[in-house]
Amino acid sequence: MHNLKEQILLLISTPLYLIIIGLELFLSNYRHRKLYTVRDTLTNIYLMLLNGGIDLLFRATYLMILDLCYRHHWISITNLFSYWFLLLLAEDFLYYWLHRWDHEIRLFWAVHVTHHSSEHMNFTVGFRSSVFQPLYRFVYFIPLAYLGFRPLDIVFMYSATQIWGIFVHTELIDKMGWLEHILVTPSHHRVHHASNPRYLDKNMGMFLIIWDQLFGTFQAELSEEAYQPTKYGLTTTPEKKDPVHIIFHEWNHIGKDLSRKDIGWKEKWNYLFGPPGWSHDGSRQTSEQMREAESRMYGEARQEPPQQETILI
């Protein structure tokens, strides 16, 4: 089901990935920075293969649904430049909301959590896929088909922007000047993968950072002096890191919450569709609650009166 454009994209991107990964490995060893571990890299590849396999198996189904919608499209864009430029903008805008709701709705976070489970930041973390996302991702792109964008072109544009999305998973590229105001950069994406409270659920874009700036989810990367060292991974590290647990650990926690006998349907609904970290008894914290607690702590620290010096006579 791959079209010619996707095949060309694959032929170009594969050697590009190998080159940048090899370069990052060389530079990290040269600078004595441990950016890779064998286990973490193998997990990244394993999750990528599972995601890709599900996508291939389900592709005929979602392309058929997108094609059915395209047959009833409302608009026809005849200018070639306008067609591809508007497809880039519209697809990236809809991906922003897909990604944002993957973070803000626990049911979808249970799928996306695998991508954030690495405690490292390197190019192969970009392959650490949300395994089951292909089963629902296409739903977000249905409006594109109604707007006159061909299904195979929608899939191609998503694949093309993903190349950039993988490139931004690195610690070795600093801020990129004026591009920081337009594109998602490695600096922006380091924030996105950090588990520091101030950084949680920020910088959701794939290619353009303008959506985060428009919708209030933007956060610039701060220096260690201005904030604190960046910590990657989840706020709570999974008990096990075996291949099965890394995919299903959040589903297991959801199952335990839903099977509680001391809560009603409203609480069960919130455990499934509320934000990750929500709890009926306040025993856990959402990202917003963690951010507020950290803000109060920093505020109290700033307001603390200076200690008077004790003079010994």
N, C-alpha and C positions, 0 to 999 in steps of 0.2 A: 504493500500500500504506500510505500515511499514514492514521492514524485521526484522528478529530476532535480529540482532545486534543493530538496533535502539531501539527496545523494551527494551533490556538489558540496553542500554545507558540511556534511560528514567528512568528506575527503579533505576539506580545508582545515576543519577544526581538530581532527584527530592528531595530526602531526604538530599543530599549534599547542595543544594540551601537553603533549610529550615534551616539547621544547621548554615551555614555561615551568613545568614541574621539575624537569632536570635542572634548569637554571636556578630555581628556588632552592632545590636540594644543595646545589653547589654553593650558593651564596650563604645559606644558613650554616653549612659546615664551615665555610670560610670565616664567618663571623662568630662561630662557636655558639650558635643559637639552636636549641633543640625544637624545631618546628614540626618534625615528623616522628612517629613511632610506627613500627611494623604493624602492630595490632590495630591501631587507629586507622591506618591507611587501608588495610585489608577490609575493615568494617565499612569504610567509605565505598570501596569497590563493590562489596557484597550488596549494600543497600542500593547502589546505582543499578546493578544488574537486576535486582528484584523489581525496582521501579520500571526499568526499561522493558522487562518481560511483561509486566501487567499492562503497560502502555501498548505494546504490540498486540497483545491478545484482545484488548478492548478497543483498539483503534478503529476497526471496521464498524463497530457499533456507534461510537461517538461521531465518526465522519458521516455516517448515514443520518444521524439526528441533525447534525449541522447542515447537511445537504438538503434535508427536508425543509429546514427553516430558510435556507438560501433561496429555494424555489419560490418563496413568498416574500422576497426582499422588497423593501420599500423604496430604496434609492439605488441608482446606478451611477457610479463614478467612472467617467470615461477617460479623464486625464491620468496618465500613467504615474506621474510624480505625485499628484494629489492622492491617488489611490494608495500608494505605498506609504506616503508620509502620514496620512490619516489613519491607516491601519496600524502603524507603529504607535501613534499617540493613543488610539482607542484601546489597542491590546494591552499596552503598558498601564493605562488607567484602570482597566478591568482587573489586570493582574494585581495591582496595588490592593484592591478590595478583596480579592481572593486571599492574598497573603495576610492582610490585616485581620480578616475574620478567622483565618487559621490560627492567629494569635489570640483573638479575643473570645472565641467560642470553644469551650473545652472539647466538645465532640470532634472538632476539626484539629484542635491542638494535639489530640491523641494521635493523629496522623502525622502532623508536622513536627512533633517533638523530636523525631529521629534526626532531623536535619540539624537541630541545635544541641544534640547530645555529645558532640565532640568537645573536648577541653583544649583543643588545638585550633589554630587558624592558619591554614595553608590551602593551596589550590585544590588539593584532592577533597577537602571538606565541601567544596562546591558540588562534588558528585554524591555527597551523603544525602540521598534523596528522601523525600516524604513518600514512602513506598506506595501507599494506597491513593495518593492524590489524583492519579489519572482516572480514577473511577468517578470523580465529580468535577474535576477542573474544567472540563468542556462546558459545563452548565454556565459558567461565568462568561464564556465566549459566544453563547447563543445570540446575544444582541448584535454581535459583529456580522453574523450571517444575515440577520434581518436588515442590516444596514448596507448590504450588498457586497460584502467581502467573501470571497470564495473559501470554502472549508480548508482546502489544501494550503491556501495562502495564509490562513489563520494559524495553522499548525506550523508552517514554515517560519512565520514571524515570531512565534513563541520560541521555536528552536534557536533562531538567530539571536534574540535578546538573551537567551540562556547562556550563550557563549560569553557575553559580557558579564552575566551573573556569576559565572564560574571564575572569571578573571579577577573579580573584586575580593575573593577569599585569600587574602595574603597580609602578612605583617611587614613585608619588605618594601612596600611602596608607600611613601609618605603622602601628605596632602598634595593635590594636583592643581593648585592655583585656581584660576577662574572656572575650571571644569567642576569644582566643588559646588558651584551654584546651579549647575544644570544636570549633571549626570550623577548616578550612584557611583561612588568611588570606593576604593579599598578602605579609606578612612571612615566613610559613612557605614560601610558594612561591618567593620570591626565593632562599631557601636551596636549594630543590630545583633551580633552574635555574643555580645557581652552579657554576663549575668549580674553586673552591678545594678543596683536599683534604678539609678538615674537613666540607665541605658535600656532598660527593659521595654520591649514592644515599640522600638523606635526605628526609623528609616526602613520602611516596608517596601520601597520601590525595587524594581528589577533593573531598569535602565535609566529612568529619569527620576531625579530627586525632587522635582517640582511638586509631585502629588503629596509628599510628606510635608513640604513647606505650606501647601494650600490647606491641608486637612489636620494640621496640628500634631503630626507624629515625627517631626524632624528633631534631631539632636546632634549637634556637632561633637566631634571627638575632642575631649579635653586632655590636657597634659596631666601627668601624675601629680604635679605640684598643685594644679588647679582643682583636681578632684581626687582620684585614687588610681592605683594600677588596674588595668583592664583584666578581668577574669572571664574566661570563656567557659561555655557549657551551660548546664541547667542550674537553677537556684538550689535544687535538691538533687544530688547525684544519685542515679539509679543504684539499687542494692547490688545488682549483677550487671555484667557487661557482655553476656553471651549473646549470640546472634538472634535468638528468639526473644529474649527479655528486652533487648534494645528496641525492638519494634513494638512489643505488646505491653510494656510495663505500665504505661498510662491507662491503657484499656483495663488492665487488671485493677488499678486503683479506682477507676470509674465503676467497675462491677462491684467492688466492695462498698462504695458509697451508695450505690443504688439498692443494694441488698440490705441496708440498715433497716431495722424494725422500729426505730425511735423517731423517724421523720415521716412527713407527709409527702403528697405528690408535688406540691410546690417546691419543696426542698430538693426532691429528686430531679425535677425539671431544671433547677439551677445547677445541680451537680453535673448535668449533661450539657446544658446550653448556656450556662453562665460562664463568666470568665475563669480561666484556670486559676486555681488557688482559692476560689470561693468556698466557704464552709458555713454550715448552718449555725455553728457554735463559736465562730471566730478563732478556731484553733489553727487556721492557716491564713495566709495573706495573698491577695491578688497583687499583680505588679503595681497597680496604682496605690494600694495600701502600703506596700513596701517603700514606694517612692515617697509617700507622705511621711512615713515613719523616719526615713532617712533625712528628709528635709527638716523635720522637727529636731532631730538630733543635731544636725549641722547648725540649725538656728540657735539652739540652746548653747552649743559650744562657742558660737560667735558672741553670744550675749553674756557668757560667763565673765564675771568681773575679774580683773587681774589679781593674782595672789600678792599680798603684801610681803615684802621681804622681812624675814626675821633677823634682827640685828643682835648678834651675840656680843655681850660686853665681858 
